[in-house]
Every structure is written in C-alpha cells, then in structure tokens.
C-alpha cells in the first residue's frame, strides 16, 4: 500500500508548482503532452498492424455483421410438406401454410421418410406433416394433430418455423370452429366471440419487427469499439517493449508528475482516432441500417466519452504487461468471447450467475451496453441512466490511476534494467 501511495503522489505532483511557477509548470505540461501526443500518433500511423485493428477492423466488422443481420428476421424458411390425407381440407391448410411469411414450401413429399431424406440433405429447414384422415376427423368433430419437425440446433430457424406453423394451424382451427358454430345458427360475430372470448392485444415496444439485428448490433458495436481499442493499444505497447522504445519515457516519467503528460498524450492520440470511429459506428451505421435511434446525440456523447476514456486507460494499464505485440492479440482475442457472453447482449443478465456478472464489470462495455441500449432504443435522458453514468465515471478514475501507476512502474523497471546493463 505504501508503494502504491508513493506512485499516486508522484503522479499528482504534475499539478504542483514547479520552477517558473504554476503557470510555467502548466505550460510546460501542455507542451510535453502535445509532444507525446504527436509521438504516439506517429507510432499509430507507422504501424500497419495497429492501423488494421484500430481503423480497418472497426470498419470491416460492424459492416459485415450489419449486412449479415440486415434481414432482421428469418423469413421464407424452406419447408417440406407431407400431406398424407390429400383432401380438400388438407389442401386448404396447405395453401394457408404457403401464405405464411415464415414458410416457403419448396417440396411436397409423399412420406415422412422421403421428407427426412430431403431435410438431412440440407434442402429444407423443417417438415410439416398433415396426417391421414385429417378431413374425416375434422368433419366428425375429432381432434387431429398436425406434426411440425424443426431443426432445434438453430434456434432462429426453430422459432420461426414453429411460430409460423402454430399461427397458421391455429387460424385454420379457429375457422373450422367458427363454421361449426355458424351452422348452429350463430352469426359470424357471435361465433368469433364464442371461439375466442378473450383476445390478446400485443404491442412490441422499441423493436416492433422483433429484428435480431436491431436487438444485437447496438451492443455488438460497443464491444467491437472496446476490443479493437484494447488490442490496438496492447499491440503498440508490445511493439515498444520489443524495440525498447518505452525506455524513451524513463527520464521524464521518473520526474515529479512526469508520467501524466505521457499518459495524457497517449490518451488524446487514441481518443482522436476513436472519436471518428465512434461517429461512424454510432451515427452512420445506425442511420444506414435503420437501427434504433431514439436518444439525443448529446446524451450519447456524454455516455461515450467516459466509456472511451475508461477503455483507453484500461488498455494502457494492460499494455505494459505485453513483451511482444502478438501477446496482446492472443490475450484480447481470448477475452472477447467472455466479454460478449457476460455483457448481457446474447443472454439475459438476470440468468447469468451474479459472481460472473459482477466480475464482468471490470470491462467498461458491461456498464456501457445497457445504458447505451436504453438511450438508443428507448430514448431516455441522462436522468434515467445516471447510475450507469456514475459507474463509468468511477471506472474511468480508477483506470486513470492504474494507467498512471503502470507507466511509472514500467519506467522504474526500465531504469533498473538499464542500470544493470550499464546503459545509464
């Protein structure tokens, strides 16, 4: 604890009066920050791998994902129909299934075995079987079962085929019952009310089409911003260690408060790049692919700034741990699936074990995603997300101190190593 306190004290000394007074010290600090900003920005421009991750990957990944999810929902799923009854009634159900938006009947098979062969060959995504004596059972007032076989290994296919089939069969069944009631002398309205005395009025809020892309992509964008930024900072840190360029910071970093202009210069260089990236992903991508865009851009900006700063400070903290640039890529790629699974994008947070979800709050994206989704989909203001905003601010301050401490410890380590090698 004493060692950490000394590091923090040395970091804060940058703001204390130095030779030339407070104004001179502040002016000198700003000049040094600009120097390290240009130095870091030059390293980014000269590193093709960093450019590929920090700029190229951020352009490619969101666009590929967005194009892949452009259809939003699975429609016209190829389905094989097995009509074992071949009656006028079964043909009527067949025509109704053909009209369902989720289903595209690509083949009519004569047996279930034939339909199974067609399914396992990949020619269809499911099977609907109309049983024998279908019309006879309906006319005699008996229950008849329509079987639906769906591919459960793909939940989107399974859900769409099942929902389309159930809705169509339910509508057909309602029509049969209404006709029977009308034959008993009831009017159509009376028969419809008796058949369905309680109807559900369903409203889909914030995602009316129930689109998969609209639900997933805003959160995925945040994770892509975070992971590419962490990988890029780690690569540049590993490169500096490989080429021993980080020893350039030793004399300055070990002076009173000298670590802060280094930290500010690095931070501003990454913030410059990701200010542009954020506009492209959070504004242009939402507009182009018609993703939810309800909130104020000012609210989005106020939320994005502490998020990016938290990620940058976290990346600088981790970057001093990598001795080679490849290590950062391997480490962050390893973490990416974990970040996605624990972020709440692909699985409800209420179903994630509390320990794992609380642990996931080490990553800024875990805090950012629910707040960002509420702003963009629900159009809430800062008052409604003040809790998440406060968490981001605390996290930003925490990682600021860890980044300053990491740079100072790294400079101290390089100094000792250089002394042993009789370089200084």
Residue pairs with C-beta under 8 A, 6 or more apart in sequence:
4 405
7 404
7 405
7 408
7 409
8 401
8 404
8 405
10 256
10 257
10 259
10 408
11 257
11 259
11 260
11 401
11 404
11 405
11 408
12 257
13 256
13 257
14 25
14 29
14 256
14 257
14 258
14 259
14 260
14 261
15 257
16 25
16 256
16 257
17 25
18 24
18 25
18 28
18 256
19 25
20 27
20 28
29 257
29 260
29 261
32 252
32 258
32 261
32 262
32 265
33 261
33 264
33 265
33 268
34 265
35 261
35 265
36 261
36 262
36 264
36 265
36 266
37 264
37 265
37 266
37 268
37 269
38 265
39 265
40 236
40 265
40 266
40 269
40 270
41 269
41 272
43 50
43 236
43 239
43 240
43 245
44 50
44 51
44 54
44 232
44 236
44 269
44 270
44 273
45 51
47 235
47 236
47 239
49 235
49 325
50 232
50 235
50 236
50 239
53 228
53 231
53 232
53 235
54 228
54 229
54 232
54 270
54 273
54 274
54 277
55 273
55 277
57 224
57 228
58 224
58 225
58 228
58 277
58 280
58 281
59 280
61 224
61 228
62 217
62 220
62 221
62 224
62 281
62 285
63 285
65 217
65 220
66 213
66 217
66 285
66 288
66 289
69 211
69 212
69 213
69 216
69 217
70 213
70 289
71 213
72 209
72 210
72 211
72 212
72 213
72 214
73 160
73 209
73 210
73 211
73 212
74 102
74 156
74 157
74 160
75 101
75 102
75 160
76 101
76 102
76 103
76 104
77 102
77 103
77 104
77 125
77 126
77 157
77 160
77 161
77 164
78 104
78 106
78 123
78 124
78 125
79 97
79 103
79 104
79 105
79 106
79 124
79 125
79 126
79 127
79 128
79 161
80 105
80 106
80 107
80 108
80 109
80 115
80 118
80 119
80 123
80 124
80 126
80 127
80 128
81 94
81 97
81 105
81 107
81 108
81 109
81 127
81 128
81 129
81 130
82 108
82 109
82 110
82 111
82 112
82 114
82 115
82 127
82 128
82 129
82 130
83 90
83 91
83 94
83 108
83 130
84 111
84 129
84 130
84 131
84 132
84 134
85 130
85 131
85 132
85 133
85 134
85 135
87 134
87 135
88 135
89 134
89 135
89 138
90 130
90 134
90 135
92 172
93 130
93 134
93 146
93 168
93 169
93 172
94 105
94 108
94 130
96 168
96 171
96 172
97 103
97 105
97 128
97 164
97 165
97 168
98 105
99 168
100 164
100 165
100 167
100 168
101 164
102 160
102 161
102 163
102 164
103 128
103 161
103 164
103 165
103 168
106 123
106 124
107 115
107 118
107 123
107 124
109 115
109 118
109 127
112 127
112 129
115 124
115 127
115 129
115 149
116 127
118 124
119 125
119 126
119 127
119 149
119 151
125 150
125 151
125 154
125 157
125 161
126 148
126 149
126 150
126 151
126 157
126 158
126 161
127 147
127 148
127 149
128 146
128 147
128 148
128 149
128 165
129 146
129 147
129 148
129 149
130 146
131 144
131 145
131 146
131 147
133 144
134 144
134 146
137 143
137 144
138 144
138 176
141 180
146 165
146 169
148 161
148 162
148 165
148 166
150 157
150 158
150 161
150 162
151 157
151 158
151 161
152 158
156 212
174 195
174 196
177 191
177 195
178 188
178 191
178 192
178 195
179 191
181 190
181 191
181 194
181 195
182 188
182 191
186 194
204 210
206 292
206 294
206 377
206 378
207 214
207 215
207 292
207 377
213 289
213 291
214 290
214 291
214 292
216 345
216 346
217 285
217 289
217 291
218 286
218 291
218 292
218 372
218 373
218 376
218 377
219 343
219 344
219 345
219 369
219 372
219 373
220 340
220 345
221 281
221 282
221 285
222 307
222 365
222 368
222 369
222 372
223 336
223 339
223 340
223 343
223 345
223 365
223 369
224 281
225 274
225 277
225 278
225 281
225 308
225 311
226 311
226 339
226 363
226 364
226 365
226 368
227 332
227 335
227 336
227 339
229 270
229 274
229 308
229 311
229 312
229 315
230 311
230 314
230 315
230 318
230 328
230 332
231 328
231 329
231 332
231 333
232 270
232 315
233 270
233 312
233 315
233 316
233 318
233 319
233 328
234 315
234 318
234 319
234 322
234 325
234 327
234 328
234 329
234 331
234 332
235 325
235 328
235 329
236 319
236 325
237 246
237 316
237 318
237 319
237 320
237 322
237 328
238 319
238 322
238 323
238 324
238 325
238 326
238 327
238 328
239 245
239 325
240 246
241 322
241 323
241 324
242 323
242 324
242 325
246 320
246 410
246 411
246 414
247 414
247 418
249 262
249 407
249 411
250 411
250 414
250 415
250 418
250 424
252 258
252 261
252 262
253 259
253 262
253 407
253 408
253 410
253 411
254 408
254 411
254 412
254 415
259 404
259 407
259 408
259 411
260 404
262 407
263 316
263 400
263 403
263 404
263 407
266 312
266 316
267 309
267 312
267 313
267 316
270 312
270 315
271 308
271 309
271 312
274 308
274 312
275 308
278 304
278 308
282 300
282 304
283 297
285 291
286 292
286 293
286 376
287 293
291 376
292 376
292 377
293 376
294 375
294 376
294 377
294 378
294 379
295 375
295 376
295 378
295 379
295 380
295 381
296 375
296 379
296 381
299 375
299 380
299 381
299 382
299 385
300 372
300 375
300 376
302 382
302 389
303 368
303 371
303 372
303 375
303 385
303 388
303 389
303 392
306 389
306 392
306 393
306 395
306 396
307 364
307 365
307 367
307 368
307 392
309 396
309 400
310 364
310 392
310 395
310 396
310 399
311 364
311 365
312 403
313 396
313 399
313 400
313 402
313 403
314 363
314 364
314 399
314 402
314 403
316 403
316 406
316 407
317 399
317 402
317 403
317 406
318 328
318 331
319 328
319 406
320 406
320 407
320 409
320 410
322 328
322 331
338 360
339 360
339 363
339 365
339 366
340 346
341 347
342 352
342 356
342 357
342 359
342 360
342 366
343 360
343 363
343 365
343 366
343 369
344 352
344 357
344 366
344 369
344 370
345 369
349 357
349 370
352 360
357 366
360 366
361 367
361 391
364 392
364 395
367 388
367 391
367 392
367 395
368 388
368 392
370 388
371 385
371 388
371 389
371 392
374 380
374 384
374 385
375 385
382 389
415 424
418 424
